Amino acid sequence: MYTKTTGSLSNTKSPDGVVGSLHFLNNGYLEISMPDSPLISELDKSLFFLAADFSAYAFNRKDWMEEFLLTYNPKESNQKTKKKESKPGLTLIMGGLKDTEED
C-alpha cells in the first residue's frame, strides 16, 4: 500500500532541490512525498508522480519482482541454473537386445 502526501520535505529554494521522495515505512507502507513549493514545475511534479506510481505498481507485481531479483543477483541465479543442469538424465532407447535367456 502507498500514500501520497504534500508538504514541507525541506526548504527547497533552488530549482535543483528535492522534487519528491519515497519513504519505506516499518509497517510496509510506501509513502510518496512532495514539497509544497512553487519552484517545482507542474511537469516535474507530474513526472515525479508518474515515476512514484510506477514504483508502487512494480512493487506489487510478483512476477516483476522475481525477474528483477534474478537479474539483480546473477550469482545466485547461476547457481540455481547449474543445479538444474547437473541433474543426471536418462533416456530409454527402444529396440535394445532381445531376451536370449534359456531355462
Order of alpha helices (4+ residues) and beta strands (2+ residues): beta-beta-beta-alpha-alpha-alpha
